[in-house]
Amino acid sequence: MILDLLKQRYSARQFSEKPISKADLDDILEAGRISPSGGNEQAWHFIVVNDPELIFSLSDVCFNQSWIRTSPLAILLCVEPVSDERGCRNIQCSKYERLREDILNIPKELFDALNQEEHQTKIAGTQMSVVALEKGIYSTWVSYFDASAVSQLFKLPSSVQPAEILVFGYPKTTGKMRTKKNTKDIVHYNGY
């Protein structure tokens, strides 16, 4: 059962040297590809990083998170902001009604830079993580990185922005899930 599997998950930060097979990588990528997205825009790109030298460089642009260097695989989740026609500005206006005029008047370049579609990659990344976990491959999210340096390192076109990095591997040691809040403390029915 998937729920039992998720209860075993933790963010591994030390990986064994065991490589991830092409078949397993293909399944992980397929999980991302078939993920749901707002308006079915599929505004993502996945950069597979399995070159040890690039992984080393990646750890540097992630503000020297040296544990990344032990991983055999990272996937850079990128987003290509969708056009205004989809209504992204309208979505933001509906969330922040008091800022409607300001949102509508933000220049396109700045609006795109604010990366309103970044959340789309989190759905794909989560599905990738679950499929990996099913195969005994653990993952850790990396959100703290120098976006400009990552873009340069992986030669991203200016229309594509790095959103998240997922680091994958077989854990070197056994860990355990951190303590989570009780359901009764976070779930509310029909109102807060």
C-alpha positions as CSV (number, residue, x, y, z in Angstrom):
1,M,0.0,0.0,0.0
2,I,1.3,3.4,-0.9
3,L,0.5,4.9,2.5
4,D,2.7,2.3,4.2
5,L,5.5,3.1,1.9
6,L,5.2,6.9,2.5
7,K,5.4,6.2,6.3
8,Q,8.9,4.9,5.7
9,R,10.1,7.9,3.7
10,Y,12.7,10.2,5.0
11,S,15.1,12.7,3.3
12,A,18.3,10.7,2.8
13,R,21.5,12.7,2.8
14,Q,24.1,10.0,2.5
15,F,23.9,7.7,-0.5
16,S,25.6,4.4,-1.4
17,E,27.5,4.1,-4.6
18,K,24.9,1.8,-6.1
19,P,23.9,3.2,-9.5
20,I,20.2,3.8,-10.4
21,S,19.3,1.6,-13.4
22,K,18.1,3.1,-16.7
23,A,14.8,1.3,-16.3
24,D,14.3,2.8,-12.8
25,L,15.2,6.2,-14.0
26,D,12.8,5.9,-16.9
27,D,10.0,5.0,-14.5
28,I,10.8,8.0,-12.3
29,L,10.8,10.3,-15.3
30,E,7.5,8.8,-16.5
31,A,5.9,9.5,-13.2
32,G,6.9,13.2,-13.6
33,R,5.7,13.3,-17.3
34,I,2.2,12.0,-16.5
35,S,1.7,14.3,-13.5
36,P,-1.3,16.6,-13.4
37,S,-0.8,20.3,-14.1
38,G,-3.0,23.4,-14.1
39,G,-4.8,23.7,-17.4
40,N,-2.7,20.7,-18.6
41,E,0.0,23.1,-19.5
42,Q,2.8,20.7,-18.5
43,A,5.0,23.7,-18.2
44,W,8.0,21.7,-16.9
45,H,11.3,20.4,-18.1
46,F,13.4,17.8,-16.3
47,I,17.2,17.9,-16.5
48,V,18.7,14.6,-15.5
49,V,22.1,14.9,-13.8
50,N,24.1,11.7,-13.5
51,D,27.5,12.9,-14.4
52,P,29.6,12.8,-11.1
53,E,31.4,16.0,-12.1
54,L,28.2,17.9,-12.7
55,I,26.7,16.6,-9.4
56,F,29.8,17.9,-7.6
57,S,29.3,21.3,-9.3
58,L,25.6,21.2,-8.5
59,S,26.4,20.9,-4.8
60,D,28.6,24.0,-5.1
61,V,25.8,26.1,-6.5
62,C,23.5,24.7,-3.8
63,F,25.5,26.8,-1.4
64,N,28.0,23.9,-0.7
65,Q,25.5,21.3,0.4
66,S,28.3,18.7,0.2
67,W,26.0,15.7,0.9
68,I,24.6,16.1,-2.6
69,R,28.0,14.8,-3.9
70,T,27.3,11.3,-2.6
71,S,24.2,11.0,-4.9
72,P,24.4,9.2,-8.2
73,L,21.4,11.2,-9.6
74,A,19.8,14.5,-9.4
75,I,16.8,15.8,-11.4
76,L,16.5,19.6,-11.9
77,L,12.9,20.5,-12.1
78,C,12.4,23.5,-14.3
79,V,9.4,25.6,-15.3
80,E,8.7,27.5,-18.5
81,P,6.1,30.1,-17.4
82,V,2.9,29.9,-19.4
83,S,1.4,32.7,-21.3
84,D,-0.8,35.3,-19.7
85,E,-3.7,33.9,-21.9
86,R,-4.0,30.9,-19.6
87,G,-5.0,33.3,-16.9
88,C,-2.0,33.1,-14.5
89,R,-2.4,36.8,-13.6
90,N,-6.1,36.2,-13.1
91,I,-5.3,33.3,-10.7
92,Q,-3.1,35.6,-8.7
93,C,-5.7,38.4,-8.7
94,S,-8.3,36.0,-7.3
95,K,-5.9,35.1,-4.5
96,Y,-4.9,38.7,-3.7
97,E,-7.9,40.8,-4.7
98,R,-6.7,43.9,-2.9
99,L,-3.6,43.8,-5.2
100,R,-5.5,43.3,-8.4
101,E,-4.4,46.5,-10.1
102,D,-0.8,46.0,-9.1
103,I,-0.7,42.4,-10.4
104,L,-2.3,43.4,-13.7
105,N,0.3,46.1,-14.2
106,I,3.4,44.1,-13.4
107,P,5.6,44.1,-16.5
108,K,5.6,40.6,-18.2
109,E,9.4,40.1,-17.7
110,L,9.1,40.7,-13.9
111,F,5.9,38.7,-13.6
112,D,7.6,35.7,-15.3
113,A,10.6,36.1,-13.1
114,L,8.4,35.8,-10.0
115,N,7.8,32.2,-11.3
116,Q,4.1,31.8,-10.6
117,E,4.1,28.4,-12.2
118,E,6.9,26.9,-10.0
119,H,4.4,25.0,-7.9
120,Q,3.5,22.9,-11.0
121,T,6.9,21.1,-10.7
122,K,6.2,20.1,-7.1
123,I,3.4,17.8,-8.3
124,A,5.7,16.1,-10.8
125,G,8.5,15.9,-8.3
126,T,6.3,14.3,-5.7
127,Q,5.2,11.7,-8.1
128,M,8.8,11.0,-9.1
129,S,9.7,10.6,-5.4
130,V,6.9,8.1,-4.7
131,V,7.9,6.0,-7.7
132,A,11.5,6.1,-6.7
133,L,10.6,5.1,-3.1
134,E,8.7,2.1,-4.4
135,K,12.0,0.9,-5.9
136,G,14.0,1.5,-2.7
137,I,15.4,4.7,-4.0
138,Y,15.2,7.7,-1.6
139,S,15.1,11.3,-2.5
140,T,15.7,14.7,-1.0
141,W,14.3,18.0,-2.1
142,V,16.7,20.9,-2.6
143,S,15.1,24.4,-2.7
144,Y,18.1,26.4,-1.5
145,F,20.3,27.1,-4.6
146,D,21.7,30.0,-6.6
147,A,19.2,30.0,-9.5
148,S,21.4,32.1,-11.8
149,A,24.3,29.7,-11.3
150,V,22.1,26.7,-11.8
151,S,20.8,28.2,-15.0
152,Q,24.3,28.8,-16.2
153,L,25.6,25.4,-15.2
154,F,22.9,23.6,-17.1
155,K,22.7,26.1,-20.0
156,L,19.0,26.8,-19.5
157,P,17.4,29.1,-22.1
158,S,16.2,32.4,-20.6
159,S,12.6,31.3,-20.9
160,V,13.2,28.3,-18.5
161,Q,13.7,28.7,-14.8
162,P,15.0,26.3,-12.2
163,A,12.3,25.5,-9.6
164,E,13.5,22.6,-7.5
165,I,16.2,19.9,-7.4
166,L,15.5,16.3,-6.4
167,V,18.5,14.3,-5.3
168,F,18.1,10.5,-5.6
169,G,20.0,7.4,-4.4
170,Y,20.0,4.3,-2.3
171,P,20.6,5.3,1.3
172,K,23.9,4.4,2.8
173,T,22.4,4.1,6.2
174,T,19.0,3.4,7.5
175,G,17.0,6.5,8.6
176,K,13.5,7.1,9.7
177,M,10.7,9.5,9.1
178,R,10.7,12.5,11.4
179,T,7.9,12.9,13.9
180,K,4.8,14.3,12.2
181,K,1.9,16.2,13.8
182,N,-1.2,14.3,14.7
183,T,-4.0,14.3,12.2
184,K,-6.4,16.0,14.7
185,D,-3.9,18.9,14.9
186,I,-4.0,19.7,11.2
187,V,-7.2,18.5,9.7
188,H,-10.4,20.6,10.0
189,Y,-13.8,19.7,8.6
190,N,-16.1,22.2,6.9
191,G,-14.1,25.1,8.3
192,Y,-11.2,25.9,10.5
